[in-house]
């Protein structure tokens, strides 16, 4: 059984990742981003920034996918969330 999954990053790269995850049968439930997106095309719940305590608490309960196009930023996010878990 797959855990529910949320995205870290929900801009253009994140929307492509969301489409792939959904077409793969994953239960995509939320996203983390610097600010809430007005055009939330997949109607995902907004969990704030991945560094906030509420989002960090959810990391262990759900799978996550870092959907940030910039590799340096993506590596920083991965380092942070992998050490929080």
N, C-alpha and C positions, 0 to 999 in steps of 0.2 A: 504494500500500500504506500503510495506517495504522500509525503507531507504536503501541506499547502505551501505555496511559494509566493514570495514577494520580490519585487524589483528594487534594486538600489540604483536609481537613475531612471528618469522617465521622459527624456527628451527624444530626439529622433532615433538615436541608437536604442534607447529603451523601448520605444514603440515597436521597433523591428524585433527585439528580443521577446517582447510580450506576445506578438503575433506568433512567433515560432513556438513559444512555450504553450500557448493555448491550442495551437494546431497539433501539438504533441500530446495533448490530453492532460496537461498539468492544470491544477486548480490555482489559478493566479488570483490573489486576493487583495494585494495592496502594493503600495510603492513608497519609497523614501526618496526625498528630493529636497533641495534647498528651500523651495516654496511650492505651495499647492498649485497644480496645473489647472487652468481654467478649461482647457479642452481635453478633458479626461475621457478619451474615446473608448476605453475599455471599462469605464466606471469603476475604477479601483479605489479602495479606501486609501486615504493619505495618512501616513504614519509619521510625518515630519522628517527631520534629518536623521540619518542612520546613527549619529553620535548621541542622540538624545536618549535618556535612560529608558523611556517607554519602548522605543524601537529596539534598543539593545536587549531588553528583556525578551522580546519576541524572536530574537535571532535563534535561540536554542530550540524554540518550539516549531519553527518553520524552516523550510529550505529558502535560500535566497539566491538571487542571480544578480551579479554586479553588471549593470547594463550601461556602463560609462565608456564612451568611445576613446577618450584620452587615456593612453596606457599608463602614464605617470600617475594621474589621478586615480585610475582603477587600482593600481598597485598600492597606493596609500590607503584607499578604502579597504582593500583586502587585508592589508596588514592590521588595520584597526579592528575590523570585525572578526578576524580570525583569532586575535588575542583577547577579544571580549567574550568569546565563546568558551 
